[in-house]
Amino acid sequence: MIKHAGIVGCAGAMVLFAGAAFAQTCAVKNHMRLVNRINSDPTPELRIDTGWQAIAAGTSLDTPGTSTASGPLGFSTGSWLASAGYGRLAFSGSGSGTNVPGNGIFLWIDEWIGGEPKAQFRDRMTVVSSTLAPNSPVTIRAVASVSGYASCSAPSPQAEQTFAAAFGGSSGFNMAFNNAAGQSTQDFVVPVGQFRDIYGRLYCTIRDYRIQGGAVYSDTIQANLSAQVSFTVLTPGASLQFCSESLYAPCKGDLNGDAMVDDSDFTVFVGAYNILDCADPAMPAGCPADLNGDGVVDDLDFIGFVTAYNQLVCP
């Protein structure tokens, strides 16, 4: 793992990307603001932005952030970790706070530049083939998933707790998740010899408003989120190359998208195995349990699932 934390103040410059700058670069970035403050306390909010960084395929940029404010008027603390890799993003951590009568405190994890993801990547996908003619259409299947949660002990509307993930680019590749874990499959077409710039973004915002009032509360905030995307070429004779040299290979057997193959995936597999035919309307979209791609979920897929189950963690 590559570990890095870039901490900047109010005058720090945000690294933007657009047009040609985006098209020429594969990179990752983490960003967050920790607000743990009490009245009359000089502790500033902690602002972190790594800027865009190129990392090796198969690694991640891991950025921790910890902030604490403590005094006679209350206590507030938070510890978080943003992680960005090509095709895999994560954000996790927790915070807690207790105020005193008549005094409010801050217990927030959000962004100090509006709308910035906690973790994100950008890359360039190119379709290549030694047998297909240039500009021949190639179908690519994207499988994206999000797992985890963001929570606050204060009830709504006394707290804001949202998370989202987005993967996209051009040519019909656009997948989004809002405040819900799950998995989605999307097919899109890119001609041989052409490229598409792609991105992945993971968002999370938790703000406790209740503890900012004068009544006494001891509140907690937590998040444990991961998002990932993989690509499979469905057209024979073609393959994908990425600027980052990452593989974006699917983790076979991870049927709920949590980057592990465990008992929860086995439950999903058994349900698909009992349905058998991928064409059956009862089968989950994309038939993810059909590990060998023959259109049915049978004993051959079970053999592949057992292999993945024994490895547990996705590569």
N, C-alpha and C positions, 0 to 999 in steps of 0.2 A: 504494500500500500504506500502511496505517496501522501505525506501529511503536510498540510500548509494552512496557515491562517493569515489572511491579509486584513489588518485592522486599520481603518481610516476614519478621520474625523469629518465634521460637517463640510469641510472644504474639499474632501477627497473626491476625485473624479470617477464617475461611473464609466465603465468600458462598454460602449455601445457597438452593435454590429448591424450592418445593413448592406444590401446590394453586393458589390464586388468583395467587400471585406468579409462578408459571410461566406461567399462562394469559394474563397481561397483558403479557408481555415477549417481545421477540425480541432476542437478544443472543448474544455469543460469549465464550469464556473460554479461557485457557491456564494451565497449571499444571505445575510440575516441581521436582524436587530433584536437585542435583548434589552427589555426595559424592566429593570428591577430597582425601583426608587421609592423613597419615603420622603415626607416633607422635611425641609431644612437639612437634607442630606446632600453633600456635594458629589456623590457618586454619579458619574455620567452614564447614560445608556451606552451599551456596547454595540458598535456598528462594525460589521464584518463584510468585506467584499474581496474575493480573491482575484478578481479580474479573470479574463479568459486565459487558460493555460493549456498547453499541449501536453498530453501524458501518453505513456506507452499503452498499447492495446493490452487488455486484461488486467489493468491496474485501475485505481480510483484516486481521486483527489478528496481527502478526508479533512474536514475543517471543523474543529471543535470551538465552542464558545461557552464561557461560564461567567456569570455576573452575580454579585451578592451585595445587598445593602442591608445594614443592620444598625439599630439604634433604639433609644427609648420610645420612639413613636411607631416602631414596627420592624418587621423582618421580611425580606423578599429575596429569593434566590432562583437561579435557573441554570441548567447545564444541558447543552444541545450539541448535536453532531450532524453536519450535512456531508453527504458523500455523493460524488458525481463520477461516473464512468461512462464509457460509450455503450449505450443501450441499457444501462442500469443506474438508477438514481435512488437515494434513500435519505430520510431525515428522521431523527429520533431524539428524545430527551424528555426532561421533565422540569417543573418548577413548582415552588410553593411559597406561600406568603401568609403572614398574620399581622393584622393591624391592631391598633388600640382605640378605645372609645374616642369618637370625635375626629379621628385622623384616617385618611385614606392612603393607600400605597398602590404602586403599579406592579402588575404581574402580567407581562406581555411577551410574546415571541411573534415578530412580524417582519416586515421589510422596511428599511429606512429610505429606499427609493421605491416609489409606488409601483406595485405590480411585479416586482422582481421575484423570480422563482427561488426557492431555497437551494435547489440543485438543478443543473441543466447541462446538456451537451449539444454540440452541433457537429455535423459530419457531411461528407459527400459520398453518395452512392453512384457507382458507374456499372452499367451492364456490359459485359464482355462475352464474346463467343468466337470460337475458331471455326465453327461450322455453319452458323446462321448468317444470312446476309445482313449488311448494315441496315439499320432502321427497322429490322424485323421486330414485331411486337413481342415483348416478353412479360409474362404475368408473374407478379411477385406477391407473395402472401405475407402480410404483417400480422403478428400476434402480439398484442399489448396487454399488460395486466397491471393491476394496482392492488396492493394488500395493505392492511393496517388501519389506523384510526388516529383521530385528533380529538382530545376531550378536555373539558374543564369541569370542575366540581360545582361551579356556580351554574344555575339553570339559565336557559335562554328566556328573555332577552338580556339578562344580566351578564351574559358572556357571548363572545363570538368565537366559534370553533369551526374552521373550514379547511378543506384540503382539496386539491385537484391535481390532475396530471394531463399532459397533452403531448402527443407525438404526431409529427406531420412533416410536410414539405410541399411537394406539388404532385401533379398527375393523380389526383384522387386519394392521396394518402393523408388522412386527417382523422385522428382518433383522440377522444377526450373523455375524461372521467371527472365527475363533480360530486364530492362528498359521498362517494360510494366506491367500495372495493369491487373488483370484478375482472373479467377477461373479455377481450373483444378481438375479432378477426376481420381483416379487411384485405381484399385483393385489389391490386392496381397494376397498371401497365407502364413500362418504360421501354422504349426501343433500344435495340442493340447499338452500342457506341455512344449512347447518350448518358448524361448524369443528372442526378437530382440532389439538391441540398436538403438535408433532413435535420430535424431537431427533436429533442426531448426535454420536457420541463416538469418539475415537481414543485407544487405550491403548498404552503401551510401557514395559517394565521390563527393564533389563539390570543384573545384578549379578555381578561377578567375585569369587568366593570363593577361588579358587586363590591369587591374589596376596596374600591376607590371611595366608597361612601364612609359615613361616620360610624355605622354599626360595625361591631366586631365580627370578623370571620377568619377562619383558617382554611384557605382554598389551595387547590392543586391544579396544575395543568400538565398534560402529557401528550406525546405523539410518538408513534412508531410506524413509519410509512416506507414503502418501497414501491418502485415502478420500474418496469422493464419492457423491452420490445425486442422481437426477433424477426428475421426475414428468411423466407424460404422461396427459392425460385421454382415455379411450377412448370415452366416451359423447358423441355429437354434441350440440352445443348448450350445452355446459357448459364452464366454464373455472375456473382456480384463481387466487386472490389470496392473497398472503402478507403478514404483518405487516411483514416486512423489506423488502418490495417486490422481493425477488429473483425470478428467473425459474425457477430449478431446471430449466432446459432441458437435455435430453440433448445430449451432444456426439457428433453423428453421425459414425461412422467410427472412434471410439475403442472398439475391440472388446475390448481387454484392460484397460480402466479405468485407464490410467496418465496420463490428461489430455493425451495426445499422439496424433496420427494418423501412424504411421510404418510402417516395414517389418514390424514384428511384427504390426501390425493387418492389413497386406496379406496376410500368411500366413494369418491367421484368415479373412479375407474370401474368399480363393481356395478354402479348404476348404468354406465355405458355398456359394460359387458353384457348385462342382462337385456339391453335393448338390441345389441348386435349390429344392426344395419345402420350405417351412417346416414342413409337417406330417410330413415324413420323420423317423422316430425318431432318425436319425443327426445331425439338425440340432441345434446347441447350443441350450439352453433359452432361450426367448424370441425366438429367431431375430434376434439383434441386427444381423446383416448386412443384413436387409431394411429398408433405409433409408427406403423410401417406403411401407412398410406394406401392400403388395399381396399378401403371402402367399408370394412367391417371391423368391429372390436371383438377379437377372439383370442384363442390361446397363444397365438404368435405375439400379439400385443402384450399379453400377460407376461410372457418371457422377457420382453423388453422392459416392462414396468418393474419387474423384480430386480433386474440389473440396476436400474436407476434408483430404486428404493434402497438397495444396499449401499449405494454411494451417498445417499441422503442429501448432501448439499450440492446445488447446481454448480457446474464448473464456471 
